[in-house]
Amino acid sequence: MANGKRFNASDPTIAAHKDLPFGTKLELKNPDNDHCLVVEVKDRGPFVAGRELDISKAAAKKLGVIEEGVSTLFARVILPE
C-alpha cells in the first residue's frame, strides 16, 4: 500500500482515499441496510473516475455491499479526541 504496509483484504478497517491523510478514520454507513463500520485511510486511491473511496473486501462484506462491487455509502470523518 502507499503507506508502506502490506495490503490485507481480510482487514475490515482498510480504506483508500486520494486526498485524506493516512490515519483518518471514517464512519461508513450503507443507507440500504443501515450497517455501519469505522475504517481508516491506509492507502491511496481509487484511481477510477467517479469513485471517492476504496474499501477492503472484508469491509464491503460487513457493510453488505460485496455483491454490488460499487455502491453508495455515507461517510463521516471521525475527529480525534
C-alpha positions in Angstrom: 0.0 0.0 0.0 1.0 3.6 -0.3 1.6 3.8 3.5 4.4 1.1 3.2 2.4 -1.7 4.8 1.2 -4.9 3.1 -2.5 -5.0 1.9 -4.7 -7.4 3.8 -8.1 -7.9 2.1 -9.5 -9.6 5.2 -8.9 -6.4 7.4 -12.3 -4.7 7.6 -10.6 -1.4 8.7 -8.8 -0.6 5.4 -9.8 2.3 3.2 -8.1 4.2 0.3 -8.7 7.8 -0.5 -6.9 10.2 -2.9 -6.5 13.2 -0.5 -7.4 12.4 3.1 -4.3 12.0 5.3 -3.3 8.5 6.3 -4.8 7.6 9.7 -8.1 9.5 9.0 -10.9 7.5 10.5 -14.3 7.4 8.7 -17.6 6.0 9.8 -19.3 4.5 6.8 -23.0 3.7 6.6 -24.8 1.7 4.0 -28.1 3.6 3.5 -29.8 0.5 2.1 -29.4 -1.6 5.3 -28.1 0.8 8.0 -24.9 -1.3 8.5 -22.1 0.9 9.9 -18.4 0.4 10.1 -15.3 2.5 11.0 -12.4 2.4 8.6 -9.0 4.1 8.5 -7.4 5.6 5.4 -4.3 3.5 4.9 -3.8 3.7 1.1 -4.2 6.0 -1.9 -6.9 5.6 -4.5 -9.3 4.9 -6.1 -8.0 6.0 -9.4 -11.2 5.4 -11.3 -13.4 8.4 -12.4 -16.5 8.9 -10.2 -15.2 6.9 -7.2 -14.2 8.6 -3.9 -13.2 5.7 -1.7 -12.0 2.1 -1.9 -12.6 -0.3 0.9 -11.2 -3.8 1.6 -13.3 -6.9 0.7 -13.9 -7.5 4.4 -15.2 -4.0 4.9 -17.5 -4.4 1.9 -18.8 -7.7 3.3 -19.6 -6.1 6.7 -21.4 -3.2 5.0 -23.4 -5.6 2.8 -22.1 -4.2 -0.5 -19.8 -7.1 -1.5 -22.1 -8.3 -4.3 -22.6 -4.8 -5.9 -18.9 -4.1 -6.4 -19.6 -0.4 -6.5 -22.1 1.2 -4.1 -23.2 4.5 -2.5 -22.2 4.8 1.2 -22.4 7.7 3.6 -19.1 8.7 5.1 -18.3 10.9 8.2 -14.9 11.8 9.3 -14.3 10.9 13.0 -12.3 13.7 14.6 -9.6 12.7 17.1 -10.5 13.4 20.7 
